[in-house]
Amino acid sequence: MRSLIQVLSLTTVGASLVFLLMLSVVWGIGRTHDMAISADILRSSLLIERQQALRGTVERALRVVGGLRAQVERDSLDALKAEVARARILASHLRTSFGKAPSSPLPASAPRLGEGALPGLIANALQAFDAGAEDRGLFVLDAAGGAPAGSPPPSAALVAQLQALARDGGGYLGSGEGAARRIYYVEAFAPFDWVIGSWWLVDSGEAALQRVALETLAAENGGLGDIFVGTWDGVALLGPGQGRNQRELTDSDGVKPVALLIEQARSGRPGFVEYRAPFGSRVNARKLSYVAAIADWRWYVGTGVMLDDIDALADSRLGVMRTALAWEVLGGIALIGLAGLTITWGLIRVRRRLEASHRRFLAFLDEAAQGRGEIDPAAMEFLEYRDLAASANRMVEQRRDALSRLAERGVELQRSNRELERFAFIASHDLQEPLRSIAGFIQLIERRLGPDIDPEVGEFFSFVVGGAGRMRDQIEGLLEYSRLDRVPLERTVVVMDEVVAEVLAELEPQIAAAGACVRVEVLPVVSADRAQLRLLFTHLLDNALKFRDPDRPPDLRISALRDVDGCWRISLGDNGIGIAEAHHAQVFDLFRRLHSAGTYAGTGLGLAICRRIVERHGGDIRLRSVPGRGTTVSFTLMTPADGPHAAAGWNRAH
């Protein structure tokens, strides 16, 4: 058997370890949950990161193409302006050289042209100045809208716009759409009221620009990312399948990736498209692409990334996180082990000190039980034991005082018991003697008067004799009750079957007179005073026979049953007149009678004596009864500590 200190120590160690274990489990679950959330966040962040990279790559590609287009357009516009400037300078030089102006740089002997011939000379010179290219040309317009030189604009309305632009100081003007789109640049030549201009066919330069753009993107592929370019018709211009129409190409899910890319680009909103790679070294791998449009070229430009690569990168980073978590778990286990060892070591030390204080305190209690010495509270190591020592010292002092008072009261009790014994002797002799004298003299008077006695007087005499007899019976019953406490119990191993058989034999005349049937079940062996146990059954059986129902013969049952606390509960039941429930607790009181003396004889002490016998044996007695149906009285007795719990019994009927 373990001591309380050992149990507390083990419990504390166990509780501490369980708490640490539960704390580590909760921490591990939390870290695992956090890691799962981190995995989702990591995948999402990697996907967002890749999406931003794809968007940035396509936007940089569009900026490259836009920059090339802007540079080509600036160069072409500058060329138009330079060509018109050169033509205007040439016209001014010819007019100055061959005209009649006094400031002419030619010698005086040089031929001079009239004002009518000079415009033709200048127009022919400008006509020859035109390079004759298909995508550009120089032209001259007169005040009437004619064309002294070059190819005139295609419509009179355009001519009027160009003349108005020249009069306002000159500038650029766009005209036409699609392949016929042109850009004009004009300036005014005031001496002849001319408009000198040049035009550029925009579409003729677009093809060259597109080639340059594709070459630039191809050269920068890898720096910008894996750029792919195609037309809205489905022809791949750059990237996988270059030169082939792939609009109807399908992946393993039956989806047409190129058609999806074209549809997204033509919607006017750059966006993401997810599909399975239809070709290349990673066919059927999941791919995410970002695509945008160059609408006026009817191109789509995009780039993509394999989603499996994102998952692989996420798994790689998660592997690092799991490794870190494993090291954290190992560290936690080591910390828990160290904490457990520390707690165990500390508790062992505290336990040893507690046990030392406990032994010291127990030694003091042993001495105090023998009435020797006190304990010094200051010698106790723990505050609680100091308080216990002080309380124990007070208890020792109080015990001494109580023992002293108890000794004094013991002397008084012995004196009181001796006086009670003398009183009992007096009651049994001196008090009964007058009762016997009264009864004797009444009987002598009755015999002296003989048959001449007045009947009423005779009835009075019988009342006196009966009252004296009842008083004598009560005195004897009271003496019997008082002797129960004065005579010490002599506990022995009692076979109850034998005791009941003896009582039934003594009551055989009453049983036969009542025509009663007594059934006795197997009864146990108990630890009791045999004489008092006989007295107990005598009173119980006497009551059962006395308070019988006049309309049916008595049926008595004696049985035994093991009680919940290990004792035996003995029951005696009858089919007599019964007792009302309101009187169940009163019938065990002294002199308690429920019927008049003329109806049922008795002193009112039988059940009181039964209760006292049972209580002296450490048991309890109780009663169950239903008026008109019978009563069952039951009581408990202990089994002998070293004897059998039951012995063979007997059944018999009388």
KARAUR-V715326 format. One record per pair of residues at least 12 apart in sequence whose ideal C-beta (glycine too) atoms are under 10 Angstrom apart, sorted by the first residue. I is the first residue (numbers start at 1). J is the second residue. Records with the same first field share a line. If there is no record, write none. Layout:
I=J / J
//
This chain:
3=351 / 354 / 355 / 358
4=354 / 358
5=350 / 351 / 352 / 353 / 354 / 355 / 357 / 358
6=351 / 354 / 355
8=347 / 350 / 351 / 354
9=344 / 347 / 348 / 350 / 351 / 352 / 354 / 355
10=344 / 347 / 351
11=347
12=343 / 344 / 346 / 347 / 350 / 351
13=340 / 343 / 344 / 346 / 347 / 348 / 351
15=343
16=336 / 339 / 340 / 342 / 343 / 344 / 346 / 347
17=336 / 337 / 339 / 340 / 343 / 344
19=336 / 339 / 343
20=332 / 335 / 336 / 337 / 339 / 340 / 343
21=333 / 336 / 340
23=332 / 336 / 339
24=329 / 332 / 333 / 335 / 336
27=328 / 329 / 332
28=325 / 328 / 329 / 332 / 333
31=321 / 324 / 325 / 328 / 329 / 332
32=322 / 325 / 329
34=321 / 325
35=318 / 321 / 322 / 324 / 325
36=318
38=317 / 318 / 321
39=314 / 315 / 317 / 318 / 321 / 322
40=314
42=310 / 313 / 314 / 315 / 317 / 318 / 321
43=307 / 310 / 311 / 313 / 314 / 315 / 317 / 318
44=314
45=314
46=307 / 309 / 310 / 311 / 313 / 314 / 317
47=288 / 305 / 307 / 310 / 311 / 314
49=310 / 313
50=288 / 290 / 304 / 305 / 306 / 307 / 309 / 310 / 313
51=272 / 288 / 290 / 305
52=290
53=225 / 290 / 303 / 305
54=225 / 226 / 272 / 288 / 289 / 290 / 291 / 302 / 303 / 304 / 305
55=270 / 271 / 272 / 290 / 292 / 303
56=224 / 225 / 290 / 303
57=223 / 224 / 225 / 226 / 227 / 290 / 301 / 302 / 303 / 304 / 305
58=224 / 225 / 227 / 270 / 289 / 290 / 291 / 292 / 300 / 301 / 302 / 303 / 304
59=224 / 270 / 290 / 292 / 301
60=220 / 223 / 224 / 225 / 227 / 303
61=213 / 216 / 217 / 220 / 221 / 224 / 225 / 227 / 228 / 229 / 238 / 292 / 294 / 301 / 302 / 303
62=270 / 292 / 293 / 294 / 301
63=224
64=213 / 216 / 217 / 220 / 224 / 227 / 301
65=209 / 210 / 212 / 213 / 214 / 216 / 217 / 229 / 294 / 297 / 299 / 301
66=213 / 294
67=213 / 216
68=209 / 210 / 212 / 213 / 215 / 216 / 217
69=205 / 206 / 209 / 210 / 212 / 213 / 294 / 296 / 297
71=209 / 212
72=202 / 205 / 206 / 208 / 209 / 212 / 213
73=183 / 200 / 202 / 205 / 209
75=205
76=135 / 136 / 183 / 185 / 200 / 201 / 202 / 205 / 209
77=172 / 183 / 185 / 200
78=185
79=136 / 185 / 198 / 200
80=136 / 138 / 172 / 183 / 184 / 185 / 186 / 197 / 198 / 199 / 200
81=170 / 171 / 172 / 185 / 187 / 198
82=185 / 198
83=129 / 130 / 131 / 136 / 137 / 138 / 185 / 196 / 197 / 198 / 199 / 200
84=138 / 139 / 170 / 184 / 185 / 186 / 187 / 189 / 195 / 196 / 197 / 198
85=185 / 187 / 196 / 198
86=126 / 129 / 138 / 196 / 198
87=122 / 125 / 126 / 129 / 130 / 138 / 139 / 140 / 149 / 150 / 187 / 189 / 196 / 197 / 198
88=126 / 170 / 187 / 188 / 189 / 194 / 196
90=122 / 125 / 126 / 128 / 129 / 196
91=118 / 119 / 121 / 122 / 123 / 125 / 126 / 129 / 140 / 149 / 189 / 191 / 192 / 194 / 196
92=122 / 189 / 190 / 191
93=105 / 122 / 125
94=113 / 118 / 119 / 121 / 122 / 123 / 124 / 125 / 126
95=113 / 115 / 118 / 119 / 121 / 122 / 189 / 191 / 192
96=191
97=110 / 112 / 113 / 118 / 121
98=110 / 111 / 112 / 113 / 114 / 117 / 118 / 121 / 122
99=112 / 113 / 114 / 115 / 117 / 118 / 121 / 122 / 191
100=112 / 113 / 114 / 115 / 118
101=191
115=191 / 192
118=191 / 192
119=140 / 142 / 148 / 149 / 191 / 192 / 194
120=148 / 149
122=140 / 148 / 149 / 189 / 191 / 192 / 194 / 196
123=140 / 142 / 147 / 148 / 149 / 150 / 192 / 194
124=148 / 149
125=149
126=138 / 139 / 140 / 148 / 149 / 150 / 189 / 194 / 196
127=139 / 140 / 147 / 148 / 149 / 150
128=149
129=149 / 150
130=149 / 150 / 151 / 198
133=200 / 201 / 204
134=201 / 204
135=182 / 199 / 200 / 201 / 202 / 203 / 204 / 205 / 208
136=182 / 183 / 198 / 199 / 200 / 201 / 204 / 205
137=150 / 151 / 182 / 197 / 198 / 199 / 200 / 201
138=150 / 151 / 196 / 197 / 198 / 199
139=151 / 152 / 153 / 159 / 162 / 184 / 186 / 195 / 196 / 197 / 198 / 199
140=152 / 189 / 192 / 194 / 195 / 196 / 197
141=153 / 159 / 160 / 162 / 163 / 166 / 186 / 189 / 193 / 194 / 195 / 196 / 197
142=163 / 189 / 192 / 193 / 194 / 195
143=163 / 192 / 193 / 194 / 195
144=159 / 193
145=159 / 160 / 162 / 163 / 195
146=159 / 194
147=159 / 195
148=192 / 194
149=194 / 196
150=196 / 197 / 198 / 199
151=199
152=197
153=173 / 175 / 182 / 184 / 186 / 195 / 197 / 199
154=175 / 176 / 180 / 182
155=175
157=175
158=173 / 175 / 176 / 182 / 184
159=195
161=173 / 175 / 184 / 186
162=175 / 184 / 185 / 186 / 195 / 197 / 199
163=186 / 188 / 193 / 194 / 195 / 197
164=186 / 195
165=184 / 185 / 186 / 187 / 188 / 195 / 197
166=186 / 187 / 188 / 189 / 190 / 193 / 194 / 195 / 196 / 197
167=186 / 188 / 190 / 193 / 195
168=186 / 188
169=187 / 188
170=185 / 186 / 187 / 188 / 195 / 196 / 197
171=184 / 185 / 186 / 187
172=184 / 185 / 186 / 200
173=185 / 186 / 197 / 199
174=200 / 202
175=199
176=201 / 202 / 203
177=202 / 203
178=202 / 203 / 296
179=201 / 202 / 203 / 204 / 206
180=201 / 202 / 203
181=200 / 201 / 202 / 203 / 206
182=199 / 200 / 201 / 202 / 203 / 204
183=198 / 199 / 200 / 201 / 202
184=197 / 198 / 199 / 200
185=197 / 198 / 199 / 200
186=198 / 199
206=296 / 297
209=297
210=229 / 237 / 294 / 297 / 299
211=237
213=229 / 237 / 238 / 294 / 297 / 299 / 301
214=227 / 229 / 237 / 238 / 242 / 299
215=238
217=229 / 237 / 238 / 239 / 301
218=237 / 238 / 239 / 242
221=238 / 239 / 303
224=303
225=290 / 302 / 303 / 304 / 305
226=238 / 239 / 240 / 289 / 302 / 303 / 304 / 305
227=239 / 301 / 302 / 303 / 304
228=240 / 241 / 242 / 258 / 261 / 289 / 291 / 300 / 301 / 302 / 303 / 304
229=242 / 294 / 297 / 299 / 300 / 301 / 302 / 303
230=242 / 244 / 245 / 246 / 247 / 258 / 261 / 262 / 265 / 291 / 298 / 299 / 300 / 301 / 302
231=245 / 247 / 262 / 297 / 298 / 299 / 300
232=247 / 261 / 262 / 263 / 265 / 266 / 293 / 295 / 297 / 298 / 299 / 300
233=245 / 247 / 262 / 298
234=246 / 247 / 248 / 249 / 256 / 258 / 259 / 261 / 262 / 300
235=247 / 258
236=249 / 258
237=297 / 299 / 300 / 301
238=299 / 301
239=301 / 302 / 303 / 304
240=277 / 278 / 279 / 280
241=258 / 278 / 279 / 280
245=258
246=258 / 259 / 261 / 278 / 279
247=259 / 261 / 262
249=278 / 279
250=275 / 276 / 278
251=275 / 276 / 277 / 278 / 279 / 283 / 284 / 285 / 286 / 287
252=275 / 276 / 277 / 278 / 283 / 284
253=275 / 276 / 284
254=276
255=273 / 274 / 275 / 276 / 278
256=275 / 278
257=273 / 274 / 275 / 276 / 277 / 278 / 279 / 287 / 289 / 304
258=273 / 275 / 278 / 300
260=273 / 274 / 275 / 289 / 291
261=273 / 275 / 289 / 290 / 291 / 300 / 301 / 302 / 304
262=291 / 293 / 298 / 299 / 300
263=291 / 300
264=289 / 290 / 291 / 292 / 293 / 300 / 302
265=291 / 292 / 293 / 294 / 295 / 298 / 299 / 300 / 301 / 302
266=291 / 293 / 295 / 298 / 300
267=291 / 293
268=292 / 293 / 295
269=292 / 293
270=290 / 291 / 292 / 293 / 300 / 301 / 302
271=289 / 290 / 291 / 292 / 302
272=288 / 289 / 290 / 291 / 302 / 304
273=287 / 288 / 289 / 290 / 291 / 302 / 304
274=286 / 287 / 288 / 289 / 304 / 307
275=287 / 288 / 289 / 304
276=307
277=289 / 304 / 306 / 308
280=306
282=306 / 308 / 309
285=306 / 307 / 308 / 309
286=305 / 306 / 307 / 308 / 309 / 310 / 311
287=304 / 305 / 306 / 307 / 308 / 309
288=304 / 305 / 306 / 307 / 310
289=302 / 303 / 304 / 305
290=302 / 303 / 304 / 305
291=303 / 304
350=382
353=381 / 382
354=381 / 382 / 384 / 385
356=380 / 381 / 382 / 385
357=379 / 380 / 381 / 382 / 384 / 385 / 386 / 388 / 389
358=382 / 385 / 388
360=375 / 376 / 379 / 380 / 381 / 385 / 389
361=375 / 380 / 382 / 385 / 388 / 389 / 392
363=375
364=376 / 379 / 380 / 388 / 389 / 392 / 393 / 396
365=388 / 392 / 395 / 396
367=396
368=392 / 393 / 395 / 396 / 399 / 400
369=396 / 399
371=396 / 399 / 400 / 403
372=396
373=393 / 396
374=389 / 392 / 393 / 394 / 396 / 397
375=388 / 389 / 390 / 392 / 393 / 396
376=389 / 393
377=389 / 390 / 391 / 392 / 393
417=485 / 486
420=482 / 485 / 486
421=482 / 483 / 486
423=482
424=475 / 478 / 479 / 482 / 483 / 486
425=479
427=475 / 476 / 478 / 479 / 482
428=475 / 476 / 478 / 479
431=471 / 472 / 475 / 479
432=468 / 471 / 472 / 475 / 476 / 479
434=468 / 471
435=467 / 468 / 469 / 470 / 471 / 472 / 475
436=468 / 469 / 472
437=468
438=464 / 465 / 467 / 468 / 471 / 472
439=461 / 464 / 465 / 466 / 467 / 468 / 469 / 471 / 472
440=465 / 468
441=464
442=460 / 461 / 462 / 463 / 464 / 465 / 468
443=461 / 465
445=457 / 458 / 461
446=458 / 461 / 462 / 465
449=461
466=597 / 598 / 601
467=597
469=601
470=597 / 601 / 602 / 603
471=603
472=603
473=601 / 602 / 603 / 605
474=591 / 602 / 603 / 604 / 605
475=603
476=603 / 605
477=590 / 591 / 602 / 603 / 604 / 605 / 606 / 608 / 609
478=590 / 591 / 603 / 605 / 608 / 609
480=535 / 539 / 603 / 605 / 609
481=590 / 603 / 605 / 608 / 609 / 612 / 613
482=612
483=609
484=529 / 532 / 535 / 608 / 609 / 612 / 613 / 615 / 616
485=612 / 616
487=529 / 531 / 532 / 616
488=529 / 616
489=527 / 528 / 529 / 531 / 532 / 613 / 616 / 617 / 618
490=528 / 529 / 530 / 531 / 532
491=526 / 527 / 528 / 529 / 530 / 617 / 638 / 640
492=526 / 527 / 528 / 529 / 530 / 533 / 640 / 643
493=525 / 526 / 527 / 528 / 530 / 639 / 640 / 641 / 642 / 643 / 644 / 647
494=523 / 524 / 525 / 526 / 527 / 528 / 529 / 530 / 533 / 534 / 637 / 640 / 643 / 647
495=523 / 524 / 525 / 526 / 530 / 643 / 644 / 646 / 647 / 648 / 649
496=520 / 522 / 523 / 524 / 525 / 526 / 528 / 530 / 533 / 537 / 558 / 560 / 568 / 570 / 637 / 646 / 647 / 649
497=520 / 521 / 522 / 523 / 524 / 525 / 558 / 646 / 647 / 648 / 649 / 650
498=523 / 525 / 530 / 534 / 647 / 649 / 650
499=523 / 526 / 528 / 530 / 531 / 533 / 534 / 536 / 537 / 538
500=518 / 520 / 523 / 533 / 534 / 537 / 541 / 558 / 570 / 572 / 649 / 650
501=520 / 523 / 649 / 650 / 652
502=530 / 534 / 537 / 538
503=533 / 534 / 535 / 536 / 537 / 538 / 539 / 540 / 541 / 542 / 558
504=518 / 520 / 537 / 538 / 541 / 556 / 558 / 652 / 654
505=654
506=534 / 537 / 538 / 541
507=537 / 538 / 541 / 542 / 544 / 545 / 654
508=654
510=541 / 542 / 545 / 546 / 554
511=541 / 545 / 554 / 556 / 654
512=654
513=545
514=544 / 545 / 546 / 548 / 553 / 554 / 556 / 654
515=548 / 552 / 553 / 554 / 654
516=541 / 544 / 545 / 548 / 553 / 554 / 555 / 556 / 574 / 575 / 653 / 654
517=553 / 554 / 555 / 556 / 557 / 575 / 652 / 653 / 654
518=541 / 544 / 545 / 554 / 555 / 556 / 557 / 558 / 572 / 574 / 652 / 653 / 654
519=555 / 556 / 557 / 558 / 559 / 573 / 651 / 652 / 653 / 654
520=556 / 557 / 558 / 559 / 560 / 572 / 649 / 650 / 651 / 652 / 653 / 654
521=557 / 558 / 559 / 560 / 561 / 571 / 649 / 650 / 651
522=559 / 560 / 646 / 647 / 648 / 649 / 650 / 651
523=558 / 559 / 560 / 568 / 570 / 646 / 647 / 648 / 649 / 650
524=560 / 561 / 562 / 567 / 568 / 570 / 637 / 639 / 640 / 643 / 644 / 645 / 646 / 647 / 649
525=568 / 637 / 639 / 640 / 643 / 644 / 645 / 646 / 647
526=560 / 567 / 568 / 570 / 617 / 619 / 636 / 637 / 638 / 639 / 640 / 643 / 645 / 646 / 647
527=617 / 618 / 637 / 638 / 639 / 640 / 641 / 642 / 643
528=613 / 614 / 616 / 617 / 618 / 619 / 637 / 638 / 640
529=613 / 616 / 617
531=613
532=609 / 610 / 612 / 613 / 614 / 616 / 617
533=570 / 613 / 614 / 617 / 637
535=606 / 609 / 610 / 613
536=570 / 572 / 609 / 610 / 611 / 612 / 613 / 614 / 617 / 621 / 635 / 637
537=558 / 570 / 572 / 610 / 613
538=606 / 609 / 610
539=605 / 606 / 607 / 608 / 609 / 610 / 613 / 633
540=556 / 558 / 570 / 572 / 574 / 606 / 607 / 610 / 621 / 633 / 635
541=554 / 556 / 558 / 572 / 574
542=602 / 606
543=572 / 574 / 576 / 587 / 600 / 602 / 606 / 607 / 610 / 631 / 633
544=556 / 557 / 558 / 572 / 573 / 574 / 575 / 576 / 630 / 631 / 632 / 633
545=574 / 576
546=576 / 577 / 595 / 600 / 601 / 602 / 606
547=574 / 576 / 577 / 578 / 579 / 594 / 595 / 599 / 600 / 602 / 630 / 631
548=574 / 575 / 576 / 577 / 630
549=574 / 575 / 576 / 577 / 578 / 628 / 629 / 630
550=576 / 577
551=577
552=575 / 576
553=575
554=574 / 575 / 576 / 630
555=573 / 574 / 575 / 576 / 630 / 653
556=572 / 573 / 574 / 575 / 576 / 630 / 654
557=571 / 572 / 573 / 574 / 575 / 630 / 632
558=570 / 571 / 572 / 573 / 649
559=571 / 572 / 573 / 632 / 634 / 649
560=634 / 637 / 646 / 649
561=634
562=639 / 645 / 646
563=619 / 620 / 634 / 636 / 637
565=636 / 638
566=636 / 638 / 639 / 645
567=617 / 618 / 619 / 620 / 635 / 636 / 637 / 638 / 639
568=619 / 635 / 636 / 637 / 638 / 639 / 645 / 646
569=619 / 620 / 622 / 634 / 635 / 636 / 637
570=614 / 619 / 621 / 633 / 634 / 635 / 636 / 637
571=622 / 624 / 632 / 633 / 634 / 635
572=631 / 632 / 633 / 634 / 635
573=624 / 625 / 630 / 631 / 632 / 633 / 634
574=625 / 629 / 630 / 631 / 632 / 633
575=628 / 629 / 630 / 631
576=625 / 628 / 629 / 630 / 631
577=594 / 595 / 600 / 625 / 627 / 628 / 629 / 630 / 631
578=624 / 625 / 626 / 627 / 628 / 629 / 630 / 631
579=594 / 623 / 624 / 625 / 626 / 627 / 630 / 631
580=594 / 625 / 626 / 627
581=623 / 624 / 625 / 626 / 627
583=623 / 625 / 627
584=622 / 623 / 624 / 625 / 631
585=622 / 623
586=607
587=604 / 606 / 607 / 608 / 610 / 611 / 623 / 625 / 631 / 633
588=606 / 607 / 608 / 609 / 610 / 611 / 612 / 614 / 615 / 621 / 622 / 623 / 633
589=604 / 605 / 607 / 608 / 611
590=603 / 604 / 605 / 607 / 608 / 609 / 611 / 612
591=603 / 604 / 605 / 608
592=604 / 605 / 607 / 608
593=605
607=621 / 623 / 633
610=633 / 635
611=633 / 635
613=635
614=634 / 635 / 636 / 637
615=635
617=635 / 636 / 637 / 638
618=636 / 637 / 638
619=634 / 635 / 636 / 637 / 638
620=634 / 635 / 636
621=633 / 634 / 635 / 636
622=634 / 635 / 636
623=635
//
